[in-house]
Amino acid sequence: MADLDEQASDLPECPSAKGTGLLPPELRAWMLLLAATGAVEQRLRSVVKERLDVSHDEFLVLCLLAEHPREGLRMTRVAELLGRPKTRLTYQIACLQRAGLVTRKAVCGDRRGVEIALTDKARTLLREASGSLAETVAGALTHVVGPDQCAAVRGLLDLAGEAGPGPASEAVGTPD
């Protein structure tokens, strides 16, 4: 934890965290959260490509499906949770299917519905890569998130927690 504090203290002060601008605290915190997310994504891209041989967007699909041990998710729900157009998701799923990482099947009783699930190969790859992926995320966050940023984002998350769990938390298996 001392290393984390040392790294965070080396960071330049974040102007958004001061609250001296025009934005209310919720928007400042959101901007800080986006910056942290962007830093993580930037570092993860090469590790994901090296370890899993998939794009970052395909990796996000795999992570979402990884939260569902055996059952799959409807493609429309995956598109909704990832904020992706269905047509783009269809292409990504086709790539993942060709790589042997996901399966597709029709949803019983809905001729237009398609459900996707991880294959055992994907589960094994994710299990093997999870350590280096987690280290990459932690490293990226400690590089860009200091105490001021943590406090701002924590405030935003506290507000979200007061509102209660949303439909997205149910889909990814987050406890109520």
C-alpha positions in Angstrom: 0.0 0.0 0.0 2.9 2.3 0.6 4.0 1.9 -3.0 0.6 2.9 -4.1 0.6 6.0 -2.0 4.1 6.9 -3.2 3.1 6.5 -6.9 -0.1 8.5 -6.3 1.8 11.3 -4.6 4.0 11.6 -7.7 1.0 12.4 -9.8 0.4 16.0 -10.8 -2.5 17.6 -9.0 -5.7 17.0 -11.0 -7.4 20.3 -11.8 -10.8 18.5 -12.1 -10.6 17.2 -8.5 -10.3 20.7 -7.0 -13.8 21.6 -7.9 -12.9 25.2 -8.9 -14.3 24.9 -12.4 -17.9 25.1 -13.8 -18.8 21.5 -13.4 -20.8 20.1 -10.4 -19.1 17.3 -8.4 -20.9 14.5 -10.2 -19.6 15.6 -13.6 -16.1 16.2 -12.3 -16.1 12.7 -10.9 -17.5 11.3 -14.1 -14.7 13.0 -16.1 -12.1 11.5 -13.6 -13.7 8.1 -14.0 -13.5 8.3 -17.8 -9.8 9.4 -17.6 -9.0 6.4 -15.4 -10.9 4.1 -17.6 -9.1 5.4 -20.7 -5.7 4.8 -19.0 -6.7 1.2 -18.1 -8.0 0.5 -21.7 -4.8 1.9 -23.2 -2.6 -0.3 -21.2 -4.9 -3.4 -21.5 -5.1 -3.3 -25.3 -1.6 -4.7 -25.9 -1.8 -7.2 -23.0 -5.2 -8.5 -24.2 -3.8 -8.9 -27.8 -0.7 -10.7 -26.6 -2.3 -13.0 -24.0 -5.7 -13.7 -25.7 -5.2 -12.7 -29.3 -8.4 -10.7 -29.4 -9.3 -7.0 -29.7 -10.1 -4.9 -26.7 -13.8 -4.8 -27.7 -13.9 -8.6 -28.1 -12.2 -8.9 -24.7 -15.0 -6.8 -23.1 -17.5 -9.3 -24.5 -15.5 -12.2 -23.1 -15.4 -10.5 -19.7 -19.1 -9.9 -19.7 -19.8 -13.6 -20.5 -17.2 -14.7 -17.9 -19.6 -13.5 -15.2 -22.1 -16.2 -16.4 -20.4 -19.5 -15.6 -22.5 -21.8 -17.9 -25.5 -19.9 -19.2 -25.1 -17.4 -21.9 -26.5 -13.9 -22.6 -28.7 -12.7 -25.4 -26.8 -10.7 -27.9 -29.2 -7.8 -27.5 -28.4 -7.7 -23.8 -24.7 -7.8 -24.4 -25.0 -4.9 -26.9 -27.0 -3.0 -24.4 -24.6 -3.6 -21.5 -21.5 -2.6 -23.6 -23.2 0.3 -25.3 -22.4 -1.2 -28.7 -24.6 -1.3 -31.8 -25.9 -4.7 -32.5 -24.3 -4.8 -36.0 -20.9 -4.2 -34.5 -21.4 -6.8 -31.9 -22.5 -9.3 -34.5 -19.1 -8.9 -36.2 -17.2 -9.2 -32.9 -19.2 -12.4 -32.0 -18.4 -13.9 -35.4 -14.7 -13.2 -34.8 -14.9 -14.8 -31.4 -16.8 -17.8 -32.7 -14.2 -18.4 -35.5 -11.5 -18.3 -32.8 -13.4 -21.0 -30.8 -14.1 -18.7 -27.9 -17.9 -18.4 -27.9 -20.8 -20.4 -29.0 -24.0 -19.0 -30.5 -27.5 -20.6 -30.3 -31.0 -19.7 -31.0 -33.1 -18.7 -28.1 -35.9 -21.2 -27.5 -39.3 -19.7 -28.3 -37.8 -16.6 -30.0 -36.7 -17.2 -33.6 -34.9 -13.9 -33.8 -33.1 -14.2 -30.4 -29.5 -15.4 -30.3 -27.7 -16.4 -27.1 -23.9 -16.4 -26.8 -21.7 -18.2 -24.2 -18.1 -18.8 -23.5 -16.4 -22.0 -24.6 -14.2 -24.1 -22.4 -11.2 -22.8 -24.4 -12.2 -19.2 -23.6 -12.6 -20.0 -19.9 -9.1 -21.6 -19.8 -7.6 -18.6 -21.6 -9.2 -16.1 -19.3 -8.2 -18.1 -16.2 -4.6 -18.2 -17.4 -4.4 -14.6 -18.4 -6.3 -13.1 -15.4 -3.3 -12.5 -13.3 -1.4 -10.4 -15.8 -4.6 -8.6 -16.8 -5.4 -7.8 -13.2 -1.8 -6.5 -12.7 -2.2 -4.3 -15.8 -5.4 -2.8 -14.5 -3.9 -2.1 -11.1 -0.8 -0.7 -12.6 -2.7 1.7 -14.9 -4.9 2.8 -12.1 -2.1 3.5 -9.6 -0.4 5.5 -12.4 -3.3 7.9 -12.9 -5.5 7.8 -9.8 -4.4 9.6 -6.7 -6.2 10.4 -3.4 -8.2 13.4 -4.9 -9.4 11.3 -7.8 -10.4 8.4 -5.5 -12.4 10.8 -3.3 -14.2 12.3 -6.3 -15.1 8.9 -7.8 -16.0 7.5 -4.4 -18.5 10.3 -4.0 -20.0 9.5 -7.4 -20.2 5.8 -6.5 -21.8 6.6 -3.1 -24.5 8.6 -5.0 -25.1 5.6 -7.3 -25.3 3.3 -4.3 -27.9 5.5 -2.7 -30.1 5.1 -5.8 -29.9 1.3 -5.4 -28.9 -1.4 -7.9 -29.9 -0.9 -11.5 -30.9 -3.5 -14.2 -27.2 -3.7 -15.4 -26.1 -5.0 -12.0 -28.5 -7.9 -12.2 -27.3 -8.9 -15.7 -23.6 -9.1 -14.7 -24.2 -11.0 -11.5 -23.5 -8.1 -9.0 -25.1 -8.8 -5.6 -28.0 -6.6 -4.6 
